[in-house]
């Protein structure tokens, strides 16, 4: 979620095939509200985490299967059922508590505004983060930057 500025619902809906290579980089495809698709390059740390997870889970050859799966209680055994957003929220809260965070962390730890600071323009940031209503304001009419996602924008994300 953090490296793609994605909604929890879009993340838990991902299939294995939604993490894919394009050229020399790996990309993630998110299925957002209203049937919108949002694709963006994977941060190098996200690539490492997803590669390790996919190998450990043994799901590389299950392209149509869910990427993030529910587990049988805390056994670590994954099912064929996709993880739901409530389970993901509980997992985040548990991991944050184990790491010693005093404040309750949830699914909105990295606000959209942080991506705005990393991006070329507010309109561009809204589009990259997959937020609706990303119309071009009047003061931004001369902005002719490419709509292609710049890898350097993604790589600026630090945790």
The 8 nearest C-alpha neighbors of each residue, nearest first, counted from 0:
[[1, 5, 3, 4, 2, 10, 6, 7],
 [0, 2, 4, 3, 109, 5, 108, 156],
 [1, 3, 0, 4, 42, 45, 156, 41],
 [2, 4, 5, 0, 1, 128, 41, 39],
 [5, 3, 1, 0, 128, 2, 6, 111],
 [6, 4, 0, 3, 7, 9, 10, 128],
 [5, 7, 9, 8, 10, 0, 4, 31],
 [6, 8, 10, 9, 84, 11, 5, 106],
 [9, 7, 6, 11, 10, 84, 12, 31],
 [8, 10, 12, 6, 30, 7, 31, 29],
 [11, 9, 7, 12, 13, 8, 6, 0],
 [10, 12, 8, 13, 9, 82, 67, 83],
 [13, 11, 9, 10, 8, 14, 65, 30],
 [14, 12, 10, 11, 66, 17, 65, 29],
 [13, 15, 65, 66, 17, 16, 64, 63],
 [14, 16, 66, 62, 17, 65, 18, 64],
 [17, 15, 62, 18, 14, 19, 63, 13],
 [18, 16, 28, 14, 15, 27, 19, 13],
 [19, 17, 27, 16, 26, 15, 28, 25],
 [18, 20, 26, 25, 17, 16, 27, 21],
 [21, 19, 25, 24, 26, 22, 23, 18],
 [22, 20, 24, 25, 23, 19, 26, 40],
 [21, 23, 24, 20, 25, 26, 19, 40],
 [22, 24, 21, 25, 20, 26, 40, 19],
 [25, 23, 22, 21, 20, 26, 40, 41],
 [24, 26, 20, 19, 41, 21, 40, 18],
 [25, 27, 40, 41, 19, 39, 18, 20],
 [28, 26, 18, 17, 39, 38, 41, 40],
 [29, 27, 38, 17, 37, 18, 30, 26],
 [28, 30, 37, 9, 36, 31, 38, 27],
 [29, 31, 36, 9, 35, 37, 34, 28],
 [30, 32, 35, 9, 36, 29, 34, 33],
 [31, 33, 34, 35, 30, 9, 8, 36],
 [32, 34, 35, 31, 30, 36, 131, 130],
 [35, 33, 32, 31, 30, 36, 37, 29],
 [36, 34, 31, 33, 30, 32, 37, 29],
 [37, 35, 30, 29, 31, 34, 38, 28],
 [36, 38, 29, 28, 129, 30, 35, 39],
 [39, 37, 28, 27, 29, 36, 26, 40],
 [38, 40, 26, 27, 41, 148, 37, 28],
 [41, 39, 26, 25, 27, 42, 150, 24],
 [40, 42, 26, 25, 45, 46, 27, 43],
 [41, 43, 45, 44, 154, 153, 2, 46],
 [42, 44, 46, 45, 41, 47, 154, 25],
 [45, 43, 47, 46, 42, 48, 41, 2],
 [44, 46, 42, 48, 47, 43, 41, 49],
 [47, 45, 43, 49, 44, 48, 50, 41],
 [46, 48, 44, 50, 45, 49, 51, 43],
 [49, 47, 45, 51, 50, 46, 52, 44],
 [48, 50, 52, 46, 51, 47, 45, 53],
 [51, 49, 47, 53, 52, 48, 46, 54],
 [50, 52, 48, 54, 49, 53, 55, 47],
 [51, 53, 49, 55, 54, 50, 56, 48],
 [54, 52, 56, 50, 55, 58, 51, 59],
 [53, 55, 57, 51, 56, 52, 50, 59],
 [56, 54, 52, 57, 53, 51, 58, 50],
 [55, 57, 53, 54, 58, 52, 77, 59],
 [58, 56, 54, 55, 53, 59, 60, 52],
 [57, 59, 61, 56, 60, 53, 54, 15],
 [60, 58, 61, 53, 57, 54, 62, 15],
 [61, 59, 58, 62, 57, 15, 63, 64],
 [60, 62, 64, 58, 63, 59, 15, 16],
 [63, 61, 16, 15, 64, 60, 14, 59],
 [64, 62, 61, 14, 15, 16, 65, 66],
 [65, 63, 61, 14, 62, 15, 66, 79],
 [66, 64, 14, 81, 67, 15, 13, 68],
 [65, 67, 15, 14, 13, 68, 64, 81],
 [68, 66, 65, 82, 81, 11, 69, 13],
 [69, 67, 81, 82, 80, 77, 65, 78],
 [68, 70, 82, 81, 78, 77, 80, 71],
 [71, 69, 77, 76, 78, 72, 75, 68],
 [70, 72, 76, 74, 73, 77, 75, 69],
 [71, 73, 74, 70, 75, 76, 69, 77],
 [74, 72, 75, 71, 70, 76, 77, 69],
 [73, 75, 76, 72, 71, 70, 77, 69],
 [74, 76, 73, 70, 77, 71, 72, 69],
 [77, 75, 70, 74, 71, 78, 73, 72],
 [78, 76, 70, 69, 68, 75, 71, 79],
 [77, 79, 80, 70, 69, 68, 76, 71],
 [80, 78, 68, 81, 77, 65, 64, 69],
 [81, 79, 78, 68, 69, 82, 65, 77],
 [82, 80, 68, 65, 69, 67, 83, 79],
 [83, 81, 69, 68, 67, 11, 80, 86],
 [84, 82, 86, 85, 11, 81, 87, 69],
 [83, 85, 87, 86, 8, 7, 88, 11],
 [84, 86, 88, 87, 83, 89, 82, 90],
 [85, 87, 89, 88, 84, 83, 90, 82],
 [88, 86, 84, 90, 85, 89, 91, 83],
 [87, 89, 85, 91, 86, 90, 105, 84],
 [90, 88, 86, 92, 87, 91, 93, 85],
 [89, 91, 87, 93, 88, 92, 94, 86],
 [92, 90, 88, 94, 89, 93, 95, 87],
 [91, 93, 89, 95, 90, 94, 104, 96],
 [94, 92, 90, 96, 91, 95, 89, 97],
 [95, 93, 97, 91, 96, 92, 90, 98],
 [94, 96, 98, 92, 97, 93, 100, 91],
 [95, 97, 99, 93, 98, 100, 94, 92],
 [98, 96, 94, 99, 95, 93, 100, 92],
 [99, 97, 95, 96, 100, 94, 93, 101],
 [98, 100, 96, 97, 101, 95, 94, 102],
 [101, 99, 96, 95, 102, 98, 103, 97],
 [100, 102, 99, 103, 96, 95, 104, 98],
 [103, 101, 100, 104, 96, 95, 99, 105],
 [102, 104, 101, 105, 92, 100, 95, 96],
 [105, 103, 92, 102, 108, 95, 91, 106],
 [104, 106, 107, 108, 88, 92, 91, 103],
 [105, 107, 108, 88, 7, 104, 91, 6],
 [108, 106, 109, 105, 110, 104, 6, 7],
 [107, 109, 106, 105, 110, 104, 1, 0],
 [110, 108, 107, 1, 111, 113, 4, 106],
 [111, 109, 112, 113, 107, 108, 114, 4],
 [110, 112, 114, 113, 115, 109, 4, 128],
 [113, 111, 115, 110, 114, 116, 109, 124],
 [114, 112, 116, 115, 111, 110, 117, 109],
 [113, 115, 117, 116, 112, 111, 118, 124],
 [114, 116, 112, 124, 118, 113, 117, 121],
 [115, 117, 113, 114, 118, 112, 119, 121],
 [118, 116, 114, 115, 152, 113, 155, 119],
 [117, 119, 115, 124, 120, 116, 114, 152],
 [118, 120, 123, 117, 121, 124, 115, 116],
 [121, 119, 123, 122, 118, 124, 115, 116],
 [120, 122, 124, 123, 115, 125, 119, 118],
 [123, 121, 125, 120, 124, 133, 135, 126],
 [122, 124, 120, 126, 121, 125, 127, 119],
 [123, 125, 121, 127, 115, 126, 122, 118],
 [126, 124, 130, 122, 128, 123, 127, 133],
 [125, 127, 129, 123, 124, 128, 133, 130],
 [128, 126, 124, 129, 125, 123, 148, 39],
 [127, 129, 125, 126, 4, 130, 124, 5],
 [130, 128, 126, 127, 37, 125, 131, 31],
 [131, 129, 125, 128, 126, 132, 133, 127],
 [132, 130, 133, 129, 125, 126, 134, 32],
 [131, 133, 134, 130, 125, 126, 135, 122],
 [132, 134, 131, 122, 125, 126, 135, 130],
 [135, 133, 132, 136, 122, 131, 126, 125],
 [134, 136, 122, 139, 133, 137, 140, 138],
 [137, 135, 139, 138, 134, 140, 122, 133],
 [136, 138, 139, 140, 135, 141, 134, 142],
 [139, 137, 136, 140, 141, 135, 142, 122],
 [138, 140, 136, 137, 142, 141, 135, 122],
 [141, 139, 142, 137, 138, 135, 136, 143],
 [142, 140, 139, 143, 138, 137, 144, 135],
 [143, 141, 139, 140, 144, 138, 120, 145],
 [144, 142, 141, 145, 140, 146, 139, 123],
 [145, 143, 142, 146, 147, 119, 123, 141],
 [144, 146, 147, 143, 148, 149, 142, 123],
 [145, 147, 148, 144, 123, 149, 143, 126],
 [148, 146, 145, 149, 144, 39, 150, 127],
 [149, 147, 146, 150, 39, 127, 40, 152],
 [148, 150, 151, 152, 147, 153, 40, 146],
 [149, 151, 153, 152, 154, 148, 40, 42],
 [150, 152, 154, 149, 153, 155, 148, 156],
 [153, 151, 150, 155, 149, 154, 118, 117],
 [152, 154, 150, 151, 155, 42, 156, 149],
 [153, 155, 151, 156, 152, 42, 150, 43],
 [156, 154, 152, 153, 157, 151, 117, 42],
 [157, 155, 154, 153, 2, 158, 152, 42],
 [158, 156, 155, 154, 2, 1, 44, 153],
 [157, 156, 1, 2, 109, 44, 155, 108]]
